[in-house]
Amino acid sequence: MAEGVNVRFSGVLKRFVEQRSCADGIYGSASEYIRDLVRRDFEREENRRWDFLRNELKAGMESDRGDFVPLEGRDIIDEAKRRRNLR
């Protein structure tokens, strides 16, 4: 079940939303317009995350096969922390 969220605009933003959602506008209501904006933003973020994952996997697949290096769990955790701190 959908829950309501109230959003208030004033000034130029209010007029802009009204233009987009009036009878001659692209959307039938301000709610339709805002839903579409949020949906597009959600899809962009989802695509960005998938692109990141694909790039990480691609780099791993294209890397040299090299020799097997045994790692301890602590090594993996330390490396993950190091990478996180580089961001």
C-alpha positions, 0 to 999 in steps of 0.5 A: 500500500502506498504511503503519502509524502507531502512536498511543498514548493514555492516561487519559481519551483512551484511555477515550474511544477505547475507548468509540467503538470497543468492541462497543457503540460506533460503530466496530469498532476504534480504527483505524477510529475514528482513520482516520475522524477523519483522513479528516474532518480531511483533507476539512475542510482540502480544503474550506477551501482550495476555499472560499478559492479560490472566494472569491478567484475570486468577488471577481475576477469581481465586481470592476469591469472597470476599465481595463487596467493593464500590469504587469511580472513584478516588480510581480506578485512584489512584490504577492504578497510584500506580501500574504503578509506581511499574513497 
